[in-house]
Amino acid sequence: MQRLPLCAEACEEELASTSSLESNLEGLASVLEADLPNYKTKIIRILCECVVKLPEKQAVYTTLVGLLNSKNYNFGGEVRFLADLVNCRVIVAGSLLALFDNFVEVTLEDNIPQVRSDWYVYAVLASLPWVGRELYEKKELEFQKLLVTIDNYISKRQKIHVPALQVWLSDQPHPQEEYLDCLWAQIKNVRSNKWLEKQVSRPYMAFDSVLCEALQHTLPQIIPPSHNEEIMYPLPTVIFRMFDYTDVPEELAIPGSHAIERYLIEEHLSHIINTFHLERKDCAAALLSFTTKNKIPLDYMITEVMFGHLFRLPTSPYLEIMIGSTLIELCKLQPKSMPQLAQATEMLYERLDTMKTPCIERFANWFAYHLSNFQFRWSWEDWSECTQVNPLMPKPKFVSEVLHKCLRLSYHQRIKDSVPESFQDLVPVKPQANYKYEEEGSAQLPGLMTAHQLLEAIRSKCTPEETLVLLKEVPNPLADDTDEPSHHPLRIDVFVSTLLHLGSKSFSHSFAAIAKFHYVLKTLAESEEGQICLLKTMYEVWSTHPQMMVVLTDKLLKTQIVDCSAVANWLFSADMAADFTKNYVWEIMHSTIHKMSKHVEKLQKEAEEARDLLDAHKKKIADGLDYDDDDDVPTEEMVERMEERLELVQNQQKRLFLIIFQRFIIILTDHLARCESESMDYQTPWYKWVIERLQEVFLAHHGLVFRYINTLESLLFTSDIDIHILEEIIEYHRQGS
Amino acid sequence: SRSEQERQLLESSTLYVGNLSFYTTEEQIHELFGRCGDIKRIVMGLDKVRKTPCGFCFMEYYTRADAEMALRYVNGTRLDDRIVRTDWDVGFKEGRQYGRG
């Protein structure tokens, strides 16, 4: 028994060991052989674990299984699915092929989502680099047939989702290929090379004479489970490429985009990141000790894979800061060769004109973070051309967003001093609260008196009620004889600007002010118009401090002073037009949608759990099992109330999406009409930002939008809307179906 | 007691953040740590006498998972050119914000 942990350890050790892999494997095989009769299940379990956790070392384990199998036929029959076992003479080639056939047959099923057939085809293609040669030698005809079926499938796949997932709008300089298309091209390449590749380690070669004498297993028939609504399949991706051989020093060749080695290295690097992403230092170290590091331009490939993860659409698989902090570790470990991170930044910058908006945003956020870890040193002069063009163009906009994010991590003077004079127009203005009731020329402002009284009262720690009494003095500009006004803009303006001014010292001061006067704010902003007015006042005070607006809006939502729909309406309002393409507006928008979704999810979970509890309890009573009063069981009435509440919130969520898409359509339609009447090209920089934000909202929340698609379609997406906007929606709709 | 404190540390979603510059503001800290998750509260450490920031703060997240992310990705990186140190904290209590300055 004490020898057992040895198996896992020995496997690990072997990976680090410098002595011959083959002799280690042989030694390990004889140790394990002795333990097999007693600890078979355990050994198999550990082996399975090793294979799952270290797929790139798969060949080591298959060889080990092969060696064990050659000594003891009873062993290998239980380890299945590994194509590599065919190479080690554990599994009969024909039976693996039968398994592949079953997988590929999924492509012929009717009424299934494409992601299902994609997944099975991918599973087959991804194992072909290992076993292709063997199948080609042993089962050429059948193998050929399989490949023809795959080829047919690949050629008739829907690829409508591709443009939405691409990082760049252009295929120059590198095409952004769909993942299955790309892998198929790589497989076709290795096939034309007689299935010989240069990346996979094949330790079993040394044991060929032993292994070929073993008795081989036939896999039992394995049929993929049929499709049902519950099964989730991985979503398609596109392959991110930013380098080719011309970017890399001559002595190290980067495999071409359709070379199978490119796929194998990328897969392996992605797998390392996935294994170590929770430990950035280990992650960096593991990436840099890549097995074939001396034969490939490793730093370039790591950079490409890392940025590929960062820019993955609709969402990055990891926190953006994971990528950022791991890149910093890589720079620390490899100070000499990581300058190509700077080269990569230059390249991404040069390609900004065709980069998608959400990716530009992530790029800016990462770059500011990276600069803040390296004293904000950058050769800005190289980019000075961007100061000469329309500031709405991607490059100047990227630079100003980077500087804005740098400012958030630093302070104004520092950022101002770290860029050349010519960049000053792109440096954000110094953030400070603007309190109009204390500025010069404020004497004529209506409400001035009350503002000053409020200032005094709040400073001398008055109660919320006392402020309401003071506010009573202010006349309502909306008042007329007929209708009761929906809100009181002047009161809101006077109170909110005074309160925010007094709390302007820090976030905490502002939060404390909001908390203390929560009741007043809630009273003033009862209607949605009132809430929008409150947000506008906040903008007047803090327009130079986007981060403050982000956290204040967040606070106002969390304390339920404003609703999500009010925030959305405010962001689309004319008052925000000047800032509409700035990232912070979308930071607020996405966080608002996110909060709404979280809220719905929470209530949904609670209602479902309560309903389950109640049902279970009822059943128990019906079965005569449980008579005592359980406190945890909700009453029918309570559950119904929860369900009503859920329905209410779901309707709010639906309304939020309706507002967002409606407002998108209005501003885009206005733009198109204006361009037409002025005979201007509608494809302006503004249009690019806005249409890509629309796409982003669609894509990032596709699950939710899809749930409400019927309502959205009937109310918004009618044939009256302009063809360019309609195209977006049609494209989106096809992706969902 | 000690075991009680250990239990609290295992459940906490609050971090102690140290080695900050005295000039580093709550806003800057928010920007960096906000990249790891939704922040509930930041309590700036203050000099007992002068009531000015003195190089540390308490960072409370809504969830422990987000605090774990901060520990993973922020600890040991730079803010205002200083290497930020983070560690689990049992949770902020009034009075603990006053450091020795």
Interface residues (C-beta under 8 A of the other chain):
Chain A: L278 E279 R280 L319 E320 I321 M322 G324 S325 I328 N365 Y369 S372 N373 Q375 K405 R408 L409 S410 Y411 S506 F507 S508 Q547 M548 V551
Chain B: Y23 T25 E26 E27 Q28 H30 E31 L32 R35 C36 I42 V43 M44 M69 R72 Y73 V74 T77 R78 L79 D80 D81
